[in-house]
Amino acid sequence: MVNTISFKKKPHTNGDAPSHRNGKSKWSFLFSLTDLKSIKQNKEGMGWSYLVFCLKDDVVLPALHFHQGDSKLLIDSLEKYVVLCESPQDKRTLLVNCQNKSLSQSFENLLDEPAYGIIQKIKKDPYTATMVGFSKVTNYIFDSLRGSDPSAHQRPPSEMADLLSDAIPGLKINQQEEPGFEVITRIDLGERPVVQRREPVSLEEWTKNIDSEGRILNGLSHVLRKQAWKFLLGYFPWDSTKEERTQLQKQKTDEYFRMKLQWKSVSEEQEKRNSRLRDYRSLIEKDVNRTDRTNKFYEGQDNPGLILLHDILMTYCMYDFDLGYVQGMSDLLSPLLYVMENEVDAFWCFASYMDQMHQNFEEQMQGMKTQLIQLSTLLRLLDSGFCSYLESQDSGYLYFCFRWLLIRFKREFSFLDILRLWEVMWTELPCKNFHLLLCCAILESEKQQIMEKHYGFNEILKHINELSMKIDVEDVLCKAEAISLQMVKCKELPQAVCEILGLQDSEVTTPDSDNGEDENVGMTSCPTSAFQSNSLPVLAASGARDDNPAELSMSPNVSRVTPA
């Protein structure tokens, strides 16, 4: 993919050759196809032609002259990524994405309120705004959420070619001998290994690895769900004895019921003067009545599971006054209560899980913004061509993954598959933010259909939404783990990626260097040991496929190194 086009200049002998920083021609330029507004084309005598690109901020770039052949090949290539049509006012001008106006109008017909109101709903109530009206989200909402920096669109063309290395740390730019082109290549991650997951661990295997006082033996990562999740979520310390855990549960039980009594003891008259509590109760009652009602644990009227779900969420409002309740949180609690079958244990596991997910539900939604940026960084490293295609379809900000990240795939997999998926993510093995690699694995599986069928913004959104309950959890786990192992073997992994995956970074020295000097200054290396060292016992789990008490298993490609 050609991102930058420049011209070969004849060598100057008088020392006054035009120069540009980084040694590039001052006529070089770089722009994203999403910023392209129109293309002016013209044919001159002797078969020569030229193109002039005009960007959305009215920057007009230097003309591209075609001295051999004409511009048709480049125009044909551009049409693979953007829609071009002839301007009715000037036949020499091609307009980019000329269908956007009708598309925007069709979206506007779906919306019942102005953009500002929808943005406020997303900030206040992300779950409803995305899940109920997800297909109604349009570009102007994206622009409002992502913000804009006016100065970023006012750079003169002479500086545009220097932005790439700042935007994508770690990418190499290779200067080609072919005149007129500067080709950008991605980092070679090497061959991706094949990953398979072992059979579930039996109860007998787990029992053999507990000492006489109930401690988990060093290096062990096999437990059953009801026990394991309390450790994985931080409710139980890894080094606690059975007696210590019994005392902790006693203390936490007292604390829970004190908080529960706070909202239970509020009279109707008091609640009339407490709008915040009324709003929380109303939202919780609505959500509880539509959460996992097809699951036997929650089906039917007056189900005791629904009552517990309601009471735990109300008590959490007393536990975290600032956050209270936001729609979507019931989806996170439901599997925890199902596994724990105990009100108190489910609450404290939920409180620990919410510590991880808190920023997803805050008004500023900083957690969602950060994750979308991190996902974009990882996906661009894995497949820059696919990223460029998504950008050309106004989907480069990956907002179609919003629901995946908001409630950790809860609506994308079956209930039992979610139990399995979550416990794997909680181990933080084989790396931190493993859920982002799960996103990459799913998108990689769908890439061919999206690109071959030339899906646009609306079609991509529809296609991703329709994947719900159709994704193979085994396949996704194996692919995501293979991606992580592929990355850890790469000796030139960008520092930004190392930070996202929680890997150690260090300077890389080329083994073949004769003088022993570092030939790759600025690149970072993430050694395999970074994946394997952990200060706590860890569990890489894959659960049973039935509705019996779940069993767990550890991936054969990940082992724990016991800390000294």
Disulfide bonds with the S-S distance in Angstrom:
Cys85-Cys98 2.15
Cys498-Cys526 1.93
